[in-house]
Amino acid sequence: MRLKNIISGVNDEAVCSSEINSGFLYSVLRKGNVKALFTGHDHDNNFTAQYNGVYLDYGNVTGYNCYGSLDRGVRVIELSEHDFQTRILKFDD
């Protein structure tokens, strides 16, 4: 599955999520006070998307001894009381 509402980053492989629907995202959306969710990585994904007002952010592949064509690096998350900023910091820059 390729997402269509990518704000930034790369979505070059299927999202690897559980096959069991736990209701977590529904609970987050129903609560209405969550701005963003951050998760680990798939080796060829590092995107930010938005779904019903919640930002969905993938980390970035960090290791060199694995598959994937993305530049190695990390997702930096800067939090403040009312907002957040996120960006990819590449190791080789």
C-alpha positions as CSV (number, residue, x, y, z in Angstrom):
1,M,0.0,0.0,0.0
2,R,1.3,3.5,-0.9
3,L,-0.1,6.4,1.0
4,K,-1.5,9.3,-1.0
5,N,-1.4,12.0,1.6
6,I,2.3,12.3,2.2
7,I,3.4,15.7,3.4
8,S,7.1,15.1,3.2
9,G,9.6,12.2,3.0
10,V,9.5,8.9,1.2
11,N,7.0,6.0,1.0
12,D,8.8,3.3,-1.0
13,E,7.5,0.2,0.6
14,A,4.4,-1.1,2.2
15,V,3.7,0.0,5.7
16,C,4.4,-2.8,8.1
17,S,1.7,-2.7,10.7
18,S,0.0,-5.3,12.8
19,E,-2.7,-7.4,11.1
20,I,-4.8,-7.1,14.3
21,N,-6.8,-3.9,14.6
22,S,-6.4,-3.0,18.3
23,G,-8.5,0.2,18.0
24,F,-5.6,2.4,19.0
25,L,-5.9,4.9,16.2
26,Y,-9.7,5.1,16.7
27,S,-9.1,5.9,20.4
28,V,-6.5,8.6,19.5
29,L,-8.9,10.2,17.0
30,R,-11.9,10.0,19.4
31,K,-9.9,11.6,22.2
32,G,-9.1,14.6,20.0
33,N,-6.1,15.9,21.8
34,V,-3.2,14.1,20.1
35,K,-1.2,16.1,17.5
36,A,1.1,13.4,16.3
37,L,2.2,9.8,16.5
38,F,5.8,8.7,15.9
39,T,6.9,5.2,15.1
40,G,10.0,3.2,14.3
41,H,11.0,2.7,10.7
42,D,10.5,0.6,7.6
43,H,13.8,0.6,5.7
44,D,12.4,2.5,2.7
45,N,10.0,4.8,4.5
46,N,10.6,8.0,6.4
47,F,7.5,10.0,5.6
48,T,5.2,12.4,7.5
49,A,1.5,12.1,6.6
50,Q,-1.7,13.5,8.2
51,Y,-4.9,11.6,8.9
52,N,-7.9,13.3,10.3
53,G,-5.8,16.0,11.8
54,V,-3.2,13.7,13.4
55,Y,0.4,13.7,12.0
56,L,1.8,10.2,11.4
57,D,5.6,10.2,11.4
58,Y,8.0,7.4,10.5
59,G,11.5,7.3,11.8
60,N,14.4,6.9,9.5
61,V,16.6,3.9,8.8
62,T,19.8,4.3,10.9
63,G,21.8,1.1,10.3
64,Y,24.2,0.4,7.5
65,N,24.1,-3.4,7.7
66,C,20.5,-3.6,6.3
67,Y,18.6,-3.2,3.1
68,G,17.1,0.1,1.9
69,S,18.2,3.0,-0.4
70,L,17.4,5.9,2.0
71,D,20.2,8.0,3.4
72,R,21.0,6.8,6.9
73,G,20.0,9.2,9.7
74,V,17.4,9.9,12.4
75,R,14.2,11.8,12.8
76,V,14.6,14.7,15.2
77,I,11.5,15.6,17.2
78,E,11.5,19.0,18.9
79,L,8.5,19.5,21.3
80,S,7.2,22.6,22.9
81,E,4.2,23.2,25.0
82,H,1.8,23.7,22.1
83,D,3.6,22.5,19.0
84,F,6.2,20.3,17.6
85,Q,8.7,20.3,14.7
86,T,10.3,17.3,13.1
87,R,13.0,16.7,10.5
88,I,15.4,14.1,9.2
89,L,19.0,14.6,10.1
90,K,21.2,12.6,7.7
91,F,24.4,11.1,9.0
92,D,26.4,11.9,6.0
93,D,25.5,15.6,5.7
